[in-house]
Amino acid sequence: MSSHSSIQEACFNVCCSSPFSSHSMTQKQEEEELEFSVIAPGGSFLTRDIKFTSQESLPPLRTSFYDLITAFPDYLQTNQADHIRSTEYQNLSCSSRHVLLSHTSQQQPLFSYSQFRQLSGLNNSLFTLSCTQASSGEEMLSLAREESQFQTRMRKRIMSFMNLEESEYDMILTQDRSSAFKTVAELYCFRKNPNLLTVYNYEDEAVEGMIRISEKKGVKPKSAEFSWPSTEVVSEKLKRTILRSKRRRDKRGLFVFPLQSLVTGASYSYSWMSLAQENQWHVLLDTSALGSKDMDTLGLSLFRPDFLICSFTEFLGHDDDLTGFGCLFVKKSSSQALSEASEGITDPANLTVVKAEPNWITKNDESTLEDHNKASTSAIEIEEENDKAIIKFRGLDHADSLGLILITRRLKSLILWLVRALTCLKHPGSHQTETPLVKICGPRKRPDRGASVSFNVFDWQGEKVDPLMVERLAEREKVGLRCAYLQKIGSVGNKKRRDGQSMSLRVSVVSVRLGFMTNFDDVFRVWGFVSRFLDADFVEKEKWRKKALEKKKKKNK
């Protein structure tokens, strides 16, 4: 075997640590597949108009991996991520694991799984979170600035990771991402700036919460419109909406902008933030859809938004009860925009500041946060002894060590391979009548795609399979896909409602989201799972199963 093939083989053993037994091959078969994928002229088999019409026709994991590195040779330079995954995130590679590829399971972890196991002991969480209610934006900022030694170190580490200057931004911890959006909605002075403009091509629970609060305050929220099926921004309409506030300088508002779609992967230009700022809008940047190190990009260092929202979790895992929190960053020069009077607050419970302390310090301490700040000398000594361990936020350290270029290269290779692999799945039939199993909803151009993809599955008759059913079947196979809903999609032909307003479409889709610890084994499992829908009985059995369960429920009532 050549040295080049040896490198590829070694990389496969690291990158794909758990091949499926159902795809095992003899040595002769392996050699034939290796020759087909790597040595044969024409490059990747996915570029040669090859169709796969059954799950059995799919190439094995090993062959598919060699195809990945044939199509995207730069992927070989990202094996540092695979090494970190195998040594620090063992829960992602165990035999009973779930493949975490939903848009809700890819929050940035503060710690690695191995670190969590070392420090948590019998506890289910590394943190004890306490909540303090405030009555105003000024009080929330004041409470956030009251920090223990641990809280100060954590804030400094998070702000460094987010590439934000301590002298420029304050950080407020919230219960979760949705709470951060509600906080801004409650405190933003919509009476003076009565406009809310959002840029989301999917239904987002956190953003919907903000919209509901603004509506209670008399605001009529506006949204960008998106094209179909690329789900990209309709630029002319968004520009017109942003510039409209220029006619009356005192009638600006809040521009909520994500830079990428968390569901479809569509990317949006930094220039929208610049245009909004030039026209006196306050800009809230939602970083939830950004990659782990995307805050290091030049564009974000030039455009400093008034507010930023992100969220963190303890470690990457399937458990929905993992402890985490949201972060709201407030630009100090823009804090006066969060000056809503107390009578304008729709729900005081939305103004809650969260404090985090290491769990092994406070687990036997039932005192309040104020009492904890007055803890005994012995407790402080314990904190100082343990700080060396807890302050190493290895989840953040790992992302930093990989860096922006490596993470971006890795995610781009994986998501583009997956998109191409999905579109190669066809229902059997004559060449002229082949029906695609999957239709992609999102950008077609390579540079315009982030680390997400949304799609729909269709049966052999061309009927759409309910994305909720796809999600349910995926969960049974331990593949963490999610059903999502695209919104604000401009209707074909610019149809109008009776009131003269443009009609917009709402489309349910299956969504896949990759993270900085995703490997090829994960995306291959997604491909294998989706290919099962080429078997008509796979869907029919689930339909009959659902009907039987519903019938059983009726009998038990």
Secondary structure, 3 states (H helix, E strand, C coil): CCHHHHHHHHHHHHHCCCCCHHHCCCHHHHHHHHHHHHHCCCCCHHHCCCCECCHHHCCCHHHHHHHHHHHCHHHHHHHHHHHHHHHHCHHHCCCCCCEECCCCCCCEECCCHHHHHHHHCCCCCCEEEEEEECCCHHHHHHHHHCCCHHHHHHHHHHHHHCCCCCCCEEEEEECCHHHHHHHHHHHCCCCCCCCEEECCCECCHHHHHHHHHHHHCCCCCEECCECCCCCCECHHHHHHHHHHHHHCHHHCCEEEECCECCCCCEECCCHHHHHHHHCCCEEEEECCCCCCCHHHCHHHHHCCCCEEEEEEECCCCCCCCCCEEEEEEEEHHHHHHCCCCHHHCCCHHHCEEEEEEEHHHHCCCCCCHHHHCCCCHHHHHHHHHHHHHHCCCHHHHHHHHHHHHHHHHHHHHHHHHHHHHHHCEEECCCCCCCEECEEEECCCCHHHECCEEEEEEECCCCCECCHHHHHHHHHHCCEECEEEEEEEEECCCCCECCCCCECEEEEEEEEEECCCCCCHHHHHHHHHHHHHHHCHHHHHHHHHHHHHHHHHHHHHC
